[in-house]
Amino acid sequence: MPAPAESRGAAPGSARVVLGTSSQAAELVGRYRRRGCAPIGTWQWDVTDHDGVVIVKNLPPTTP
């Protein structure tokens, strides 16, 4: 996940960011893992025919 996506995906002061992607996007899930993200579950959307992967990344503490 590019750094701008991390900063946009989390509110100021957030400890982590959670996102989702298709379970069929193995290359993308691998890219997220290499950037420090970890899959924490799956989700089945009503509008797709496949599971999604729920991914979390812990963010570094921010200093005021």
N, CA, C, O and CB atoms as a CASP TS submission, in Angstrom:
PFRMAT TS
TARGET T0000
AUTHOR 0000-0000-0000
METHOD Language model
MODEL 1
PARENT N/A
ATOM      1  N   MET     1       0.866  -1.167   0.000  1.00  0.00           N
ATOM      2  CA  MET     1       0.000   0.000   0.000  1.00  0.00           C
ATOM      3  C   MET     1       0.907   1.223   0.000  1.00  0.00           C
ATOM      4  O   MET     1       1.754   1.356   0.884  1.00  0.00           O
ATOM      5  CB  MET     1      -0.982   0.002   1.234  1.00  0.00           C
ATOM      6  N   PRO     2       0.753   2.098  -0.950  1.00  0.00           N
ATOM      7  CA  PRO     2       1.577   3.313  -0.974  1.00  0.00           C
ATOM      8  C   PRO     2       1.324   4.177   0.255  1.00  0.00           C
ATOM      9  O   PRO     2       0.220   4.185   0.799  1.00  0.00           O
ATOM     10  CB  PRO     2       1.300   4.123  -2.246  1.00  0.00           C
ATOM     11  N   ALA     3       2.343   4.898   0.687  1.00  0.00           N
ATOM     12  CA  ALA     3       2.222   5.755   1.868  1.00  0.00           C
ATOM     13  C   ALA     3       1.046   6.722   1.777  1.00  0.00           C
ATOM     14  O   ALA     3       0.355   6.902   2.780  1.00  0.00           O
ATOM     15  CB  ALA     3       3.501   6.534   2.068  1.00  0.00           C
ATOM     16  N   PRO     4       0.774   7.363   0.621  1.00  0.00           N
ATOM     17  CA  PRO     4      -0.395   8.257   0.573  1.00  0.00           C
ATOM     18  C   PRO     4      -1.701   7.537   0.888  1.00  0.00           C
ATOM     19  O   PRO     4      -2.589   8.117   1.512  1.00  0.00           O
ATOM     20  CB  PRO     4      -0.497   8.904  -0.796  1.00  0.00           C
ATOM     21  N   ALA     5      -1.829   6.282   0.465  1.00  0.00           N
ATOM     22  CA  ALA     5      -3.051   5.536   0.770  1.00  0.00           C
ATOM     23  C   ALA     5      -3.151   5.285   2.271  1.00  0.00           C
ATOM     24  O   ALA     5      -4.241   5.331   2.841  1.00  0.00           O
ATOM     25  CB  ALA     5      -3.082   4.196  -0.003  1.00  0.00           C
ATOM     26  N   GLU     6      -2.022   5.021   2.905  1.00  0.00           N
ATOM     27  CA  GLU     6      -2.036   4.821   4.351  1.00  0.00           C
ATOM     28  C   GLU     6      -2.482   6.084   5.070  1.00  0.00           C
ATOM     29  O   GLU     6      -3.290   6.022   5.996  1.00  0.00           O
ATOM     30  CB  GLU     6      -0.655   4.394   4.845  1.00  0.00           C
ATOM     31  N   SER     7      -1.961   7.226   4.650  1.00  0.00           N
ATOM     32  CA  SER     7      -2.324   8.465   5.334  1.00  0.00           C
ATOM     33  C   SER     7      -3.762   8.872   5.034  1.00  0.00           C
ATOM     34  O   SER     7      -4.419   9.461   5.892  1.00  0.00           O
ATOM     35  CB  SER     7      -1.375   9.586   4.932  1.00  0.00           C
ATOM     36  N   ARG     8      -4.259   8.577   3.859  1.00  0.00           N
ATOM     37  CA  ARG     8      -5.655   8.898   3.534  1.00  0.00           C
ATOM     38  C   ARG     8      -6.626   7.923   4.170  1.00  0.00           C
ATOM     39  O   ARG     8      -7.763   8.281   4.476  1.00  0.00           O
ATOM     40  CB  ARG     8      -5.858   8.906   2.030  1.00  0.00           C
ATOM     41  N   GLY     9      -6.177   6.686   4.370  1.00  0.00           N
ATOM     42  CA  GLY     9      -7.058   5.653   4.892  1.00  0.00           C
ATOM     43  C   GLY     9      -7.267   5.694   6.383  1.00  0.00           C
ATOM     44  O   GLY     9      -8.125   4.984   6.907  1.00  0.00           O
ATOM     45  N   ALA    10      -6.505   6.507   7.077  1.00  0.00           N
ATOM     46  CA  ALA    10      -6.609   6.559   8.536  1.00  0.00           C
ATOM     47  C   ALA    10      -6.847   7.986   8.998  1.00  0.00           C
ATOM     48  O   ALA    10      -6.295   8.938   8.446  1.00  0.00           O
ATOM     49  CB  ALA    10      -5.339   5.991   9.194  1.00  0.00           C
ATOM     50  N   ALA    11      -7.671   8.111  10.011  1.00  0.00           N
ATOM     51  CA  ALA    11      -7.898   9.418  10.612  1.00  0.00           C
ATOM     52  C   ALA    11      -6.650   9.824  11.386  1.00  0.00           C
ATOM     53  O   ALA    11      -5.900   8.961  11.842  1.00  0.00           O
ATOM     54  CB  ALA    11      -9.149   9.402  11.539  1.00  0.00           C
ATOM     55  N   PRO    12      -6.420  11.118  11.540  1.00  0.00           N
ATOM     56  CA  PRO    12      -5.254  11.560  12.318  1.00  0.00           C
ATOM     57  C   PRO    12      -5.227  10.898  13.692  1.00  0.00           C
ATOM     58  O   PRO    12      -6.231  10.876  14.404  1.00  0.00           O
ATOM     59  CB  PRO    12      -5.261  13.093  12.473  1.00  0.00           C
ATOM     60  N   GLY    13      -4.069  10.361  14.052  1.00  0.00           N
ATOM     61  CA  GLY    13      -3.908   9.710  15.345  1.00  0.00           C
ATOM     62  C   GLY    13      -4.318   8.242  15.367  1.00  0.00           C
ATOM     63  O   GLY    13      -4.254   7.599  16.414  1.00  0.00           O
ATOM     64  N   SER    14      -4.735   7.711  14.232  1.00  0.00           N
ATOM     65  CA  SER    14      -5.145   6.305  14.184  1.00  0.00           C
ATOM     66  C   SER    14      -3.958   5.382  14.390  1.00  0.00           C
ATOM     67  O   SER    14      -2.840   5.676  13.966  1.00  0.00           O
ATOM     68  CB  SER    14      -5.825   5.989  12.852  1.00  0.00           C
ATOM     69  N   ALA    15      -4.216   4.275  15.040  1.00  0.00           N
ATOM     70  CA  ALA    15      -3.172   3.288  15.293  1.00  0.00           C
ATOM     71  C   ALA    15      -3.037   2.296  14.148  1.00  0.00           C
ATOM     72  O   ALA    15      -1.998   1.652  14.002  1.00  0.00           O
ATOM     73  CB  ALA    15      -3.458   2.548  16.583  1.00  0.00           C
ATOM     74  N   ARG    16      -4.085   2.168  13.333  1.00  0.00           N
ATOM     75  CA  ARG    16      -4.045   1.213  12.230  1.00  0.00           C
ATOM     76  C   ARG    16      -5.002   1.635  11.124  1.00  0.00           C
ATOM     77  O   ARG    16      -5.896   2.459  11.319  1.00  0.00           O
ATOM     78  CB  ARG    16      -4.390  -0.199  12.724  1.00  0.00           C
ATOM     79  N   VAL    17      -4.780   1.042   9.963  1.00  0.00           N
ATOM     80  CA  VAL    17      -5.684   1.239   8.841  1.00  0.00           C
ATOM     81  C   VAL    17      -6.145  -0.142   8.386  1.00  0.00           C
ATOM     82  O   VAL    17      -5.352  -1.082   8.333  1.00  0.00           O
ATOM     83  CB  VAL    17      -4.993   2.037   7.669  1.00  0.00           C
ATOM     84  N   VAL    18      -7.428  -0.257   8.059  1.00  0.00           N
ATOM     85  CA  VAL    18      -8.011  -1.515   7.615  1.00  0.00           C
ATOM     86  C   VAL    18      -8.564  -1.307   6.218  1.00  0.00           C
ATOM     87  O   VAL    18      -9.224  -0.306   5.943  1.00  0.00           O
ATOM     88  CB  VAL    18      -9.121  -2.012   8.594  1.00  0.00           C
ATOM     89  N   LEU    19      -8.290  -2.259   5.341  1.00  0.00           N
ATOM     90  CA  LEU    19      -8.778  -2.158   3.973  1.00  0.00           C
ATOM     91  C   LEU    19      -9.161  -3.529   3.480  1.00  0.00           C
ATOM     92  O   LEU    19      -8.944  -4.529   4.164  1.00  0.00           O
ATOM     93  CB  LEU    19      -7.727  -1.525   3.050  1.00  0.00           C
ATOM     94  N   GLY    20      -9.721  -3.576   2.311  1.00  0.00           N
ATOM     95  CA  GLY    20     -10.112  -4.849   1.731  1.00  0.00           C
ATOM     96  C   GLY    20      -9.783  -4.902   0.255  1.00  0.00           C
ATOM     97  O   GLY    20      -9.678  -3.875  -0.415  1.00  0.00           O
ATOM     98  N   THR    21      -9.622  -6.115  -0.238  1.00  0.00           N
ATOM     99  CA  THR    21      -9.398  -6.349  -1.658  1.00  0.00           C
ATOM    100  C   THR    21      -9.920  -7.735  -1.997  1.00  0.00           C
ATOM    101  O   THR    21     -10.298  -8.493  -1.103  1.00  0.00           O
ATOM    102  CB  THR    21      -7.888  -6.208  -2.030  1.00  0.00           C
ATOM    103  N   SER    22      -9.944  -8.062  -3.243  1.00  0.00           N
ATOM    104  CA  SER    22     -10.417  -9.367  -3.691  1.00  0.00           C
ATOM    105  C   SER    22      -9.469 -10.474  -3.257  1.00  0.00           C
ATOM    106  O   SER    22      -8.249 -10.318  -3.314  1.00  0.00           O
ATOM    107  CB  SER    22     -10.580  -9.381  -5.206  1.00  0.00           C
ATOM    108  N   SER    23     -10.037 -11.588  -2.824  1.00  0.00           N
ATOM    109  CA  SER    23      -9.200 -12.744  -2.495  1.00  0.00           C
ATOM    110  C   SER    23      -8.535 -13.310  -3.743  1.00  0.00           C
ATOM    111  O   SER    23      -7.556 -14.050  -3.646  1.00  0.00           O
ATOM    112  CB  SER    23     -10.033 -13.830  -1.804  1.00  0.00           C
ATOM    113  N   GLN    24      -9.060 -12.968  -4.903  1.00  0.00           N
ATOM    114  CA  GLN    24      -8.482 -13.434  -6.163  1.00  0.00           C
ATOM    115  C   GLN    24      -7.294 -12.593  -6.608  1.00  0.00           C
ATOM    116  O   GLN    24      -6.610 -12.952  -7.567  1.00  0.00           O
ATOM    117  CB  GLN    24      -9.534 -13.432  -7.245  1.00  0.00           C
ATOM    118  N   ALA    25      -7.042 -11.485  -5.931  1.00  0.00           N
ATOM    119  CA  ALA    25      -5.933 -10.589  -6.288  1.00  0.00           C
ATOM    120  C   ALA    25      -4.687 -10.973  -5.490  1.00  0.00           C
ATOM    121  O   ALA    25      -4.208 -10.198  -4.662  1.00  0.00           O
ATOM    122  CB  ALA    25      -6.313  -9.097  -6.023  1.00  0.00           C
ATOM    123  N   ALA    26      -4.169 -12.174  -5.744  1.00  0.00           N
ATOM    124  CA  ALA    26      -3.040 -12.696  -4.972  1.00  0.00           C
ATOM    125  C   ALA    26      -1.818 -11.782  -5.049  1.00  0.00           C
ATOM    126  O   ALA    26      -1.124 -11.596  -4.050  1.00  0.00           O
ATOM    127  CB  ALA    26      -2.671 -14.087  -5.466  1.00  0.00           C
ATOM    128  N   GLU    27      -1.551 -11.215  -6.211  1.00  0.00           N
ATOM    129  CA  GLU    27      -0.392 -10.327  -6.353  1.00  0.00           C
ATOM    130  C   GLU    27      -0.557  -9.079  -5.485  1.00  0.00           C
ATOM    131  O   GLU    27       0.394  -8.632  -4.843  1.00  0.00           O
ATOM    132  CB  GLU    27      -0.197  -9.924  -7.832  1.00  0.00           C
ATOM    133  N   LEU    28      -1.763  -8.523  -5.469  1.00  0.00           N
ATOM    134  CA  LEU    28      -2.020  -7.330  -4.664  1.00  0.00           C
ATOM    135  C   LEU    28      -1.930  -7.649  -3.167  1.00  0.00           C
ATOM    136  O   LEU    28      -1.358  -6.870  -2.405  1.00  0.00           O
ATOM    137  CB  LEU    28      -3.404  -6.747  -5.002  1.00  0.00           C
ATOM    138  N   VAL    29      -2.485  -8.778  -2.743  1.00  0.00           N
ATOM    139  CA  VAL    29      -2.383  -9.175  -1.335  1.00  0.00           C
ATOM    140  C   VAL    29      -0.914  -9.349  -0.962  1.00  0.00           C
ATOM    141  O   VAL    29      -0.507  -8.956   0.131  1.00  0.00           O
ATOM    142  CB  VAL    29      -3.176 -10.488  -1.067  1.00  0.00           C
ATOM    143  N   GLY    30      -0.114  -9.933  -1.853  1.00  0.00           N
ATOM    144  CA  GLY    30       1.315 -10.085  -1.608  1.00  0.00           C
ATOM    145  C   GLY    30       2.012  -8.747  -1.461  1.00  0.00           C
ATOM    146  O   GLY    30       2.885  -8.587  -0.608  1.00  0.00           O
ATOM    147  N   ARG    31       1.631  -7.783  -2.290  1.00  0.00           N
ATOM    148  CA  ARG    31       2.217  -6.436  -2.198  1.00  0.00           C
ATOM    149  C   ARG    31       1.882  -5.806  -0.850  1.00  0.00           C
ATOM    150  O   ARG    31       2.745  -5.204  -0.212  1.00  0.00           O
ATOM    151  CB  ARG    31       1.707  -5.533  -3.354  1.00  0.00           C
ATOM    152  N   TYR    32       0.626  -5.945  -0.415  1.00  0.00           N
ATOM    153  CA  TYR    32       0.242  -5.414   0.895  1.00  0.00           C
ATOM    154  C   TYR    32       1.057  -6.066   2.005  1.00  0.00           C
ATOM    155  O   TYR    32       1.513  -5.383   2.923  1.00  0.00           O
ATOM    156  CB  TYR    32      -1.259  -5.630   1.144  1.00  0.00           C
ATOM    157  N   ARG    33       1.242  -7.377   1.929  1.00  0.00           N
ATOM    158  CA  ARG    33       2.030  -8.081   2.951  1.00  0.00           C
ATOM    159  C   ARG    33       3.458  -7.554   3.004  1.00  0.00           C
ATOM    160  O   ARG    33       4.006  -7.351   4.088  1.00  0.00           O
ATOM    161  CB  ARG    33       2.042  -9.593   2.675  1.00  0.00           C
ATOM    162  N   ARG    34       4.060  -7.333   1.848  1.00  0.00           N
ATOM    163  CA  ARG    34       5.436  -6.821   1.812  1.00  0.00           C
ATOM    164  C   ARG    34       5.533  -5.428   2.413  1.00  0.00           C
ATOM    165  O   ARG    34       6.609  -5.025   2.853  1.00  0.00           O
ATOM    166  CB  ARG    34       5.957  -6.799   0.378  1.00  0.00           C
ATOM    167  N   ARG    35       4.434  -4.684   2.441  1.00  0.00           N
ATOM    168  CA  ARG    35       4.430  -3.342   3.025  1.00  0.00           C
ATOM    169  C   ARG    35       4.002  -3.355   4.493  1.00  0.00           C
ATOM    170  O   ARG    35       3.723  -2.305   5.071  1.00  0.00           O
ATOM    171  CB  ARG    35       3.508  -2.430   2.228  1.00  0.00           C
ATOM    172  N   GLY    36       3.951  -4.543   5.088  1.00  0.00           N
ATOM    173  CA  GLY    36       3.673  -4.632   6.515  1.00  0.00           C
ATOM    174  C   GLY    36       2.226  -4.890   6.883  1.00  0.00           C
ATOM    175  O   GLY    36       1.869  -4.830   8.059  1.00  0.00           O
ATOM    176  N   CYS    37       1.393  -5.175   5.909  1.00  0.00           N
ATOM    177  CA  CYS    37      -0.019  -5.464   6.179  1.00  0.00           C
ATOM    178  C   CYS    37      -0.199  -6.946   6.476  1.00  0.00           C
ATOM    179  O   CYS    37       0.630  -7.769   6.088  1.00  0.00           O
ATOM    180  CB  CYS    37      -0.907  -5.044   4.982  1.00  0.00           C
ATOM    181  N   ALA    38      -1.281  -7.281   7.165  1.00  0.00           N
ATOM    182  CA  ALA    38      -1.583  -8.674   7.481  1.00  0.00           C
ATOM    183  C   ALA    38      -3.063  -8.944   7.253  1.00  0.00           C
ATOM    184  O   ALA    38      -3.911  -8.192   7.734  1.00  0.00           O
ATOM    185  CB  ALA    38      -1.189  -9.008   8.938  1.00  0.00           C
ATOM    186  N   PRO    39      -3.383 -10.011   6.523  1.00  0.00           N
ATOM    187  CA  PRO    39      -4.798 -10.403   6.388  1.00  0.00           C
ATOM    188  C   PRO    39      -5.349 -10.813   7.751  1.00  0.00           C
ATOM    189  O   PRO    39      -4.691 -11.523   8.511  1.00  0.00           O
ATOM    190  CB  PRO    39      -4.961 -11.571   5.361  1.00  0.00           C
ATOM    191  N   ILE    40      -6.564 -10.357   8.048  1.00  0.00           N
ATOM    192  CA  ILE    40      -7.171 -10.692   9.341  1.00  0.00           C
ATOM    193  C   ILE    40      -8.519 -11.377   9.190  1.00  0.00           C
ATOM    194  O   ILE    40      -9.145 -11.735  10.187  1.00  0.00           O
ATOM    195  CB  ILE    40      -7.332  -9.444  10.177  1.00  0.00           C
ATOM    196  N   GLY    41      -8.972 -11.563   7.959  1.00  0.00           N
ATOM    197  CA  GLY    41     -10.256 -12.221   7.764  1.00  0.00           C
ATOM    198  C   GLY    41     -10.713 -12.124   6.331  1.00  0.00           C
ATOM    199  O   GLY    41     -10.005 -11.616   5.462  1.00  0.00           O
ATOM    200  N   THR    42     -11.915 -12.624   6.103  1.00  0.00           N
ATOM    201  CA  THR    42     -12.532 -12.539   4.773  1.00  0.00           C
ATOM    202  C   THR    42     -13.925 -11.958   4.900  1.00  0.00           C
ATOM    203  O   THR    42     -14.499 -11.888   5.987  1.00  0.00           O
ATOM    204  CB  THR    42     -12.585 -13.930   4.090  1.00  0.00           C
ATOM    205  N   TRP    43     -14.450 -11.546   3.766  1.00  0.00           N
ATOM    206  CA  TRP    43     -15.779 -10.951   3.723  1.00  0.00           C
ATOM    207  C   TRP    43     -16.426 -11.312   2.402  1.00  0.00           C
ATOM    208  O   TRP    43     -15.765 -11.292   1.363  1.00  0.00           O
ATOM    209  CB  TRP    43     -15.717  -9.411   3.909  1.00  0.00           C
ATOM    210  N   GLN    44     -17.696 -11.639   2.426  1.00  0.00           N
ATOM    211  CA  GLN    44     -18.436 -11.923   1.200  1.00  0.00           C
ATOM    212  C   GLN    44     -19.393 -10.775   0.938  1.00  0.00           C
ATOM    213  O   GLN    44     -20.381 -10.609   1.654  1.00  0.00           O
ATOM    214  CB  GLN    44     -19.202 -13.275   1.300  1.00  0.00           C
ATOM    215  N   TRP    45     -19.103  -9.980  -0.089  1.00  0.00           N
ATOM    216  CA  TRP    45     -19.992  -8.895  -0.487  1.00  0.00           C
ATOM    217  C   TRP    45     -21.192  -9.478  -1.217  1.00  0.00           C
ATOM    218  O   TRP    45     -21.075 -10.508  -1.881  1.00  0.00           O
ATOM    219  CB  TRP    45     -19.252  -7.862  -1.379  1.00  0.00           C
ATOM    220  N   ASP    46     -22.333  -8.832  -1.100  1.00  0.00           N
ATOM    221  CA  ASP    46     -23.542  -9.289  -1.785  1.00  0.00           C
ATOM    222  C   ASP    46     -23.451  -9.126  -3.296  1.00  0.00           C
ATOM    223  O   ASP    46     -24.176  -9.793  -4.035  1.00  0.00           O
ATOM    224  CB  ASP    46     -24.744  -8.534  -1.266  1.00  0.00           C
ATOM    225  N   VAL    47     -22.576  -8.256  -3.758  1.00  0.00           N
ATOM    226  CA  VAL    47     -22.534  -7.916  -5.186  1.00  0.00           C
ATOM    227  C   VAL    47     -21.384  -8.582  -5.939  1.00  0.00           C
ATOM    228  O   VAL    47     -21.161  -8.276  -7.110  1.00  0.00           O
ATOM    229  CB  VAL    47     -22.429  -6.424  -5.346  1.00  0.00           C
ATOM    230  N   THR    48     -20.645  -9.495  -5.284  1.00  0.00           N
ATOM    231  CA  THR    48     -19.547 -10.188  -5.961  1.00  0.00           C
ATOM    232  C   THR    48     -19.733 -11.689  -5.848  1.00  0.00           C
ATOM    233  O   THR    48     -20.522 -12.172  -5.036  1.00  0.00           O
ATOM    234  CB  THR    48     -18.185  -9.772  -5.371  1.00  0.00           C
ATOM    235  N   ASP    49     -18.998 -12.417  -6.668  1.00  0.00           N
ATOM    236  CA  ASP    49     -19.060 -13.876  -6.616  1.00  0.00           C
ATOM    237  C   ASP    49     -17.817 -14.480  -5.976  1.00  0.00           C
ATOM    238  O   ASP    49     -17.532 -15.663  -6.161  1.00  0.00           O
ATOM    239  CB  ASP    49     -19.241 -14.439  -8.011  1.00  0.00           C
ATOM    240  N   HIS    50     -17.075 -13.669  -5.223  1.00  0.00           N
ATOM    241  CA  HIS    50     -15.863 -14.155  -4.565  1.00  0.00           C
ATOM    242  C   HIS    50     -15.717 -13.460  -3.207  1.00  0.00           C
ATOM    243  O   HIS    50     -16.339 -12.432  -2.939  1.00  0.00           O
ATOM    244  CB  HIS    50     -14.603 -13.903  -5.459  1.00  0.00           C
ATOM    245  N   ASP    51     -14.883 -14.053  -2.372  1.00  0.00           N
ATOM    246  CA  ASP    51     -14.603 -13.458  -1.063  1.00  0.00           C
ATOM    247  C   ASP    51     -13.639 -12.293  -1.206  1.00  0.00           C
ATOM    248  O   ASP    51     -12.836 -12.242  -2.138  1.00  0.00           O
ATOM    249  CB  ASP    51     -14.028 -14.509  -0.098  1.00  0.00           C
ATOM    250  N   GLY    52     -13.729 -11.372  -0.280  1.00  0.00           N
ATOM    251  CA  GLY    52     -12.751 -10.316  -0.155  1.00  0.00           C
ATOM    252  C   GLY    52     -11.832 -10.642   1.011  1.00  0.00           C
ATOM    253  O   GLY    52     -12.198 -11.406   1.904  1.00  0.00           O
ATOM    254  N   VAL    53     -10.652 -10.068   1.002  1.00  0.00           N
ATOM    255  CA  VAL    53      -9.693 -10.232   2.091  1.00  0.00           C
ATOM    256  C   VAL    53      -9.665  -8.927   2.881  1.00  0.00           C
ATOM    257  O   VAL    53      -9.521  -7.849   2.303  1.00  0.00           O
ATOM    258  CB  VAL    53      -8.260 -10.608   1.550  1.00  0.00           C
ATOM    259  N   VAL    54      -9.800  -9.026   4.185  1.00  0.00           N
ATOM    260  CA  VAL    54      -9.703  -7.863   5.066  1.00  0.00           C
ATOM    261  C   VAL    54      -8.264  -7.803   5.570  1.00  0.00           C
ATOM    262  O   VAL    54      -7.745  -8.779   6.111  1.00  0.00           O
ATOM    263  CB  VAL    54     -10.737  -7.944   6.265  1.00  0.00           C
ATOM    264  N   ILE    55      -7.627  -6.646   5.385  1.00  0.00           N
ATOM    265  CA  ILE    55      -6.204  -6.474   5.679  1.00  0.00           C
ATOM    266  C   ILE    55      -6.029  -5.314   6.651  1.00  0.00           C
ATOM    267  O   ILE    55      -6.737  -4.310   6.562  1.00  0.00           O
ATOM    268  CB  ILE    55      -5.389  -6.227   4.375  1.00  0.00           C
ATOM    269  N   VAL    56      -5.079  -5.454   7.584  1.00  0.00           N
ATOM    270  CA  VAL    56      -4.801  -4.392   8.545  1.00  0.00           C
ATOM    271  C   VAL    56      -3.305  -4.058   8.513  1.00  0.00           C
ATOM    272  O   VAL    56      -2.459  -4.925   8.292  1.00  0.00           O
ATOM    273  CB  VAL    56      -5.245  -4.814   9.981  1.00  0.00           C
ATOM    274  N   LYS    57      -3.014  -2.799   8.735  1.00  0.00           N
ATOM    275  CA  LYS    57      -1.628  -2.360   8.903  1.00  0.00           C
ATOM    276  C   LYS    57      -1.571  -1.450  10.113  1.00  0.00           C
ATOM    277  O   LYS    57      -2.311  -0.471  10.208  1.00  0.00           O
ATOM    278  CB  LYS    57      -1.091  -1.631   7.625  1.00  0.00           C
ATOM    279  N   ASN    58      -0.675  -1.788  11.043  1.00  0.00           N
ATOM    280  CA  ASN    58      -0.449  -0.909  12.198  1.00  0.00           C
ATOM    281  C   ASN    58       0.391   0.272  11.723  1.00  0.00           C
ATOM    282  O   ASN    58       1.362   0.105  10.986  1.00  0.00           O
ATOM    283  CB  ASN    58       0.264  -1.677  13.384  1.00  0.00           C
ATOM    284  N   LEU    59       0.004   1.447  12.152  1.00  0.00           N
ATOM    285  CA  LEU    59       0.690   2.672  11.744  1.00  0.00           C
ATOM    286  C   LEU    59       1.640   3.139  12.851  1.00  0.00           C
ATOM    287  O   LEU    59       1.399   2.877  14.030  1.00  0.00           O
ATOM    288  CB  LEU    59      -0.336   3.783  11.407  1.00  0.00           C
ATOM    289  N   PRO    60       2.710   3.822  12.475  1.00  0.00           N
ATOM    290  CA  PRO    60       3.615   4.332  13.495  1.00  0.00           C
ATOM    291  C   PRO    60       2.924   5.434  14.309  1.00  0.00           C
ATOM    292  O   PRO    60       2.057   6.140  13.793  1.00  0.00           O
ATOM    293  CB  PRO    60       4.916   4.866  12.847  1.00  0.00           C
ATOM    294  N   PRO    61       3.307   5.575  15.566  1.00  0.00           N
ATOM    295  CA  PRO    61       2.710   6.636  16.371  1.00  0.00           C
ATOM    296  C   PRO    61       3.019   8.002  15.762  1.00  0.00           C
ATOM    297  O   PRO    61       4.087   8.209  15.186  1.00  0.00           O
ATOM    298  CB  PRO    61       3.221   6.567  17.823  1.00  0.00           C
ATOM    299  N   THR    62       2.094   8.910  15.893  1.00  0.00           N
ATOM    300  CA  THR    62       2.302  10.266  15.419  1.00  0.00           C
ATOM    301  C   THR    62       2.666  11.150  16.597  1.00  0.00           C
ATOM    302  O   THR    62       2.207  10.936  17.719  1.00  0.00           O
ATOM    303  CB  THR    62       1.047  10.802  14.693  1.00  0.00           C
ATOM    304  N   THR    63       3.477  12.123  16.334  1.00  0.00           N
ATOM    305  CA  THR    63       3.834  13.066  17.385  1.00  0.00           C
ATOM    306  C   THR    63       3.163  14.402  17.081  1.00  0.00           C
ATOM    307  O   THR    63       3.136  14.838  15.930  1.00  0.00           O
ATOM    308  CB  THR    63       5.385  13.226  17.500  1.00  0.00           C
ATOM    309  N   PRO    64       2.625  15.048  18.107  1.00  0.00           N
ATOM    310  CA  PRO    64       1.934  16.314  17.878  1.00  0.00           C
ATOM    311  C   PRO    64       2.848  17.405  17.378  1.00  0.00           C
ATOM    312  O   PRO    64       2.398  18.527  17.143  1.00  0.00           O
ATOM    313  CB  PRO    64       1.271  16.766  19.132  1.00  0.00           C
TER
END
